[in-house]
């Protein structure tokens, strides 16, 4: 599917849709965190990240958005502002990335070396892990699920944008697809990527996943 074809999908919702959600992963963050575990760390958006978000904005230009919701973290909030949507921007703390606790800022080799038990548990059963001095996965899952339930109730018949993070977006998509959450990490979420979900009450249809326009990086 070409970028133009994908862009044509991002228009008014078909009849019967309760909520049309455009789900955007933030653009590339500042290079200081590349290759490092980054959840609660708060790096700004890079120049490349701003370019990625301008591509995302082109995909969204036909969508009649009433509100843009963003994680409070700088890389997501900067991304939402770079979209330059006409709709109001609302910061929602429930959309922040998972807190990796003591693992924040470490490379993955450093995590394996300094916290071998946590590393093994994370690799073998990622949805069961509790990050030391961080956040349990089940708590993370609960707050994101509550956010989506709230927004679908608050916006019947509307189109909204959420600008969040790889982990947050994978959770939302996995729930929409009815996937066991153990498989959520099979869903690629590229920096600057846009997905589109239509909610019909409690049922969801994923119309587009991980559309990047041009020039996006996996980050």
N, C-alpha and C positions, 0 to 999 in steps of 0.2 A: 504494500500500500504506500503510495507516495505521500509526501508531506501535505500537498494540496488536498488529497483525498481524506487524510486524517483530519485536516483543518475543517473540512466540510461537515464532519461529524459533530464538531464542537459548536453546535447551534442550539436553538430552542429545543427543549425536550419533547419527545412524542407525547401524545395524549395518554393520560393515565399515570404518568411518572409523578411520584410524590416529591422527590428531590433529585436533582441532577448535580452531582459532585465532581468537580475537576480537582484532581489530587496531584499536587506538584511537589517534587522533591527539590529542596534548595539547590542553588548552584554551587559550584566548587568553592570550598573554603580556602582561606589563606594557607599558603604553603607550609607554615609552621607546624601544621598537624598532619601533613601527608604521611601515610604509613603508620600513623599512631592511632590508638584507641581514643575515639572522640565522641563522647555522649554529652556530658554536662559541660565540657570545655566550651568556651564561647568565642571562637575565632571569627573574624569578620569575613565577608564575602570577598573573593579575589576578583581581579579584573576579568578573568576567564569566566568566573561564576556569573558576573553581570551580563556578559555576552550570552551565556547559556539562557539566562532568564529573558533576555530580549527575544530569543528564538521561541521560548515558551509563550511569551506574550502574543506572538503572531498566531499561534495555534488557538489561543483563547479569545481572539478579537471578536468572533461572532457569537460568543456565549453571553446571554443576558444576565450577567452576574449581579446579585443584589448585595452580597457581602463577601469579603475576603477574610479568612481566618488564618492566623499565622502563629506558629510557635514563638515564644518570646526570645529564643536564642538568636544571636546576631546574624548568623548565616541564613536563617530562615526569614527573619524580619527584614533584613536587607534585600533578600530575594523577593519578598512580597512587595516591597516598595519599588523595586526595579521593574516589576510587571506593569506599574503605572495604570492599574485598573481604575475605572471611574467610580467603582463601588467603594463604600467605606471599608477601612481596614481595622479588624478587631484582633487583639492579641489574646490567645487562649492558652493558658499554662498547661492544660491537659495534653497539648500537642507537642510538648518538649520531648527530646530524645531520652532514651533510658540513661540513667546515671550508672556509669561503670565503676564508681567508687575508687578504690586504690589502683585500678587499672587505667584510669584516665591519664592520657598523655604518654603511655608506654607504647613501644613498638610491640608487635606480636611475639617476636623472639624474646623480648624482655619479660613479657607476661609469662611465657612458658618457662623461663628461667627462674623468675622470682616468685611466681605463684603457680607451681606445677599442678597442684590439686584442683585449683579453680580452672586452670587452662584445660585439663583433661575433662572435667565436668562440662565445661562450656562447649567443647568440641563434640562430646558424646551425647549430651542431652541439653541443648541450648535453652529450651523453654523451662527447664527445671533449675537453672542456675540462680544462685543468690550472690551478687557481686559484693565482696567485702567492703563495708562502709558505703555501699551503693544501694541499688534498687533491685528487688526481686522481680523476675520476669512476670510473675502472676499479678503483681501490683501494677506494673507497666501496662500489661494487657487490660486490666480492669479500667484504668483511667482513660485509655484510648477508646475502649468500647463505650464507656459512659459518655464521652464527648460526641461520638457518632450518633448514639441514641438521642442525645439532647438536640443535636443539630438537625436530625431528620424530623424530629417533632416540631422544632422551631421554624422550619422552612418548608412547609408543605407547598408544592407547586413551584418552588424557587430553584434557581441555579446558584451555587456557591463555589468558591475556590478555597481549598485548604493548602497552605504551604508549610510543609513539615519535613520530616527526616526519613532516612532509609528504613529504620526500624518501625517507626510509626506508620509509614505508608504500606509497608509489607503486612503489618497487622490488619489494617483496614481492607486491603485487597484480599488477604487470605480469608477473612470473615465473609467478605462479599462473595467469594468463590466457594464458600463452604469447605475450605481446606482444613485438614488437621493442622494446627499451628506448628507442629514439628516440621512441616513442609514449607513454611513461609519464606525460608531463606532460598528457596528455588526461584523466587520471584525477583527478577532483576529490577532494581530501581536506580537508574542512572542519574547523575547530577543534572538538574534542569529538566528531567523527564516529566511528562504529563500523562495521567491516566484519567479515564472518564467512567463514572459509575452512576447508573440510574437505579434509584430505590423505588420499589413498588410496595409500600408498606414495609413488612419485614423481609421481603425478598429483594435481591439485588441482581442487576445485570451489568457486567463489566463490558463496556462498549469499546474501550481503547485501553491498552496498557503500555506504559513506558515509551510513549512517543517523544522524540527528542528534537524534531525539526532537523537541523544540521549542526554538526560540530560539537555535540555534547561529548563529555568524557565520563567514564565510569566512576571516577573519583573515590 
